[in-house]
């Protein structure tokens, strides 16, 4: 285990740690410490445990070492300097009630400072914003973060659509072409006012934050899922006529005897009557629609993500033509070494939905 402290558990201690690790009532930090020790006892390395639990490797070393030295008592918080806690359960309840309620008009989210002020009004107890932060962290309560979206659009067939697309990726029909198609619109051509400074030993890259705008460009892309190759075209408008013209090009270059399966999201250019008529007039095309708000199931988004990271995010484009040239050059380079994406979910290969 690369010099990691060896952790051994008897059955009683293991059972107690398992109860803590799966408890919904235990403190978040107690659950984390129990999971670290259990993983260490199963032979996991510090690095592997850190990756699995999404913590720093030093955190794993700390609690692994403290358990090896002191047993279960080592997983308790050490005595801290300073005066003892002066806030009773009423204050903690008031903090939770405030953080889980709507903030005062016209604000859209709570801050630690505004929570502290509200608690002072509610239970007449003065508390610092930093202590509010510690209590919220202890409860794993993050009122300032948005980790998901709500929608009123009902999608009863979500899993049916998702399973269909995942099965298409895992088991493409023999002899058929499988395409993932979408547009990336309004790509800004921006040039920075001053040149950046490259990285040097002990010094990170320096990048100018002010820039000049030189217009935008949009492109439509079709990725062959089985090879990873991508065909792109710069488009002037993102509408149904432009989209079906691109499909005409694809239809012309793909052998007449081959069936074509295409993954599309629910963008207006894809669901327009004009597009649906085109698809009806070309029966060898079979569309696999992603569920609403799930365009991430479309594999071409992985190509767009790489394009953004490697070309666009830190790029410098003195003109729209320069932007288009760099987009085309990246696509050509991508296709010289293209290979299919291997999707993973939570670190595991894509399985049946």
N, C-alpha and C positions, 0 to 999 in steps of 0.2 A: 504493500500500500504506500510505497514511496516514503517510509519513515513516519507514517501517521500512527497516532496512539492506538493501540489495540483495545477494543471494547468487547468485554464479555458480559453476558447477561444470564442470570438464573431465571427460571420460569416465572417466579413471582414478580420480579422486577420487570421482565419483559411484558407480562400481562398488564401491570400497572401503567407502563409507558404506552402500550397500545390503547388502553382506555383513555389516556390523556390525548393521544394523537388523533383519535376519532371523536373526541367530545365536542359538542356544540356549545357547552357552557364554560369550558376552560378558556383562560386568556390566550390570545393569539400567540404571544411569545412562549407560553408553556407548551402549546401544541407544536410550535416550530422546534423547540429544544428536544421534545420527545421524538419527533420524526428524525432529527439529526442523529440522535443516539441509536435509534432502531436501524437506520440505514448503515451506520458505522458498524453495528454489531453484525450486520449481514455481509460485511466485508467490503463495503463501498469505500472508494478513495475520497479524500477531501474534495478534490476537484469535481468528481462525478456527483457527489452529494450536493455540492454548491449549485451545479447546473440543474439538477433535478428539482431542488427546492427554491431556485431563483434567489439565492443569497450570496454574499461575498464568501470566498473561501476562508477568510480569517474568522468569520462567524462560526463556520463548521469546526475549525481548529479549536476555537475557544471552548465551545460547549462539549466537544468530544474530549478535550483534555480535562475539563473540570469534572465531567462524569467519571473519567478513569481515575481521577485523584480522590474524589469525595463521594462518588455514588449519586444517589438521588438528591442528596443535600447540595451537591454541586450545581444542580439545575435551578436552584432558587436564586433570587436576586441577592447580591451582596449588600451588606449594610452600607447606606450612603451617608455621606457627610451632610451637615445642615440640619435644620429643624425638622421635626416629624411633620407628616401630612396634616394640614389643618382643614381640609375640605372633606365634608361628610358625604354620605350617599346622595343627599338632596342635591348637592352641587353637580355631581356626576350625572344624575338623572336629568337635571335642568340642561346640562350641556348636550346630552343626547337628544332631548326633546327639541332643543333649538336647532341643532345641526340637521335634524330630519324634517324640519318644517320649512315653509316658504320664507325667504328673506324679506325684509321690509321693502316696500315700494320706494324707489324704482329699481333697487338693486336686484341682480339676477343670481347672485351666489353669496354664501356666507364666507367671511374671513375669520381667522382666529380672534382678531380684535373685536369685530362686531358680535361674535358669539359671547365673548367675555362681557361686553357691555350689556347684552340682553340678559345674561345670567345675573348680572348685578341688579338689574331691574326686577328680575323674577324672584330670586331668593335672597336678595339683599346681602350677597356675599361678594366681596371684591376678589377677583382672580385675574392673574396675568394672562396675556394672550399666549405666551410660551407654555404655560401650564395647561391651557386649553389644548394646545397642540399635542402635548404629551398624553393627555387623557384620550384624545381622539385616536392617536397612534396606538395606544394600548388596546383600544376597542376596535381597531382596524376600520375606522369610520372616516371616510374621505369626502366631505361635502363639496370640496372644490374641484373634484375630478368627475368627468363624464366618461364612462367606460362602455356605453352602449346607447342605442337609439330605440325609441318607442315609435310605433306607427299604428295608425288605425286601419291600415289596409290589411284585410284578412287574407292569409295565404294558406288555405287548408291543404293544398297539394305541395307544400314546400318540400317535404321529404321525398315525395315521389319524383319531383323534378331534380332535386339534388342527387338522388340515387341514379336516375337516368344518365345524368351528365358524368358522374363518377364512374359508372359502368362503361360509358363510352370511352373515357380516358384509359381505364384499366384493360378493357377488352375491345379495341377498335374493330369494326367489321372487316373481315378479310377482303382485300382487294379494293376497299373504299378509301377515299380521301377524307380525313377528319380535319376540319378547319375551325379555328377560334378567331372570330372577327369582331373588331370594335374600332371606334375612333378615339383619338386623343386630340382635343381641340384647344384653341387659344393658347398655344405654346408661345411664351413671350420671348422676343429677341431683345435682350438687354445687355448693354455694355457698361462695365463698371468705370467710374470716373477716374480711378487710378489703378494701375496694375497691382496685382497681388504679389506677396512675397512667398517664395517656396519654403518648404520645411527645411530645417537645418538641425544638426544635433542639439538637443535641448531646447528647440524652438519650434512651435507648431506653425502650420500654414497661416499666413495673415491674408485676410480678404477684405476688400473695400465694400462697404455696405451701401453706398450711394451709387445709383446707376441711371443710365439714360435708356428710354424706350425707343425701339425701332420697329414697332409693329408686332404682329403675331402670325403664326402659321398653324395649320391644322393638318392632321394626317389620318388616313384610314389604314388599318393593318390587318392582314390575314396570316395567321400562324398555322403551319402544318404541325399538328399535335404529335404526329408520329416521328417527325424528323427535327422539329424545333426551328426550321427555316421560316423566315418571315418575308412577306411581300408587302410593301408600303407604297402609298401614293399621297402626295400633297394635294389637299382639296381646298377649293375656294369657299364652298358652302357645305354645311352638314345637314343635308336634307335627303328625302327619299330618292329623288332623281339622281343625285350624286352617288348615293349608296348603291342603287341598282346598276349604275354605270360601272362601278367597281366590281360588282358581282358578274356583270357581262364579261369583263376582262378575265376573271377567274374561270368562268365557264368556258371561255375560248381556249385557255391554255391547258386545261385538264382534259385528259383523254376522254373521248365521247362515251366509251363503254363503262366508265367508272362512276359508281355512286358517290355522292358528296354529302357528308354529314357536317353541319355547321352549328357551332354554339353561338347564340346571340343573347344579348340582354334586352331589356324592354324599352330601349331608347326610342324616341319618336320616329327617327328615320327608319328603324327596323320594324316597327309595328304599324306604319302608315298603310293605307289601302293600296297605294301604288306598289309598295314593297311586297305586300301579301299577294297581290295579283301577279307580280313577277315570279314569286316562288311557286304559285299555283301553275303558272305556265311552264315551269321547269321542274318536272316531277322527279328528276334524279336528285334534287336537293331536298334533304331532310333536315329540318330545323329542330334543335334542342334548346328550348327557351330556359334561361336561368330564372329562378323565382324573383319576384320584385324585391328590390333592395339587396340583392345577392349577386351583383355583377362580378364579385370576387371569385365566383365559380368559373369565370371565363378565363382560360389560361393565358390569353394574350395580355391580361393585366400584369402577369409576371414579367413579360417582356417590357411593358411600359414602365414598370417599377425599376428594372435595371437601366432602361434608357434615361429615366429621371435621375437616378443616382450617379450614373457614370458620365452623362453628357450635360444634362440641363441644370441641375441644382447649383453647381458651382461654375457653370460655363460662362464664357464672355462672348457675346455675339454683337459685333459692330454693325450688323445689318440683318435684314430678314433673309437675304440670299445666303449670308454666312451661316445662319441658323439652319436653313434648309440643306446646305452643303454638308454640315456636320451631322445632321440627322441621316442623310443618305449614306455618308461614309461609315457611320456606326452600323447601319443595317447591313451594308456590304461586308464589313468585318465580322459582324455577328454570324452571318450565313456561312462564312468560310470555316467556322469551327462549330456550327450549330449541332445541338443534340437535344433530344426531348427532355422536357422538365420531369424531374422525379418529385412529385408532390409528397409532402409530409404533413402530418397533423400532430401537433404536440410531440414532435421528435420521432414519430413513427411513420412508416410508409402508408400511403393512402390505402385504406381498406374499404370494404363494401359499406355504403352509407346505410 
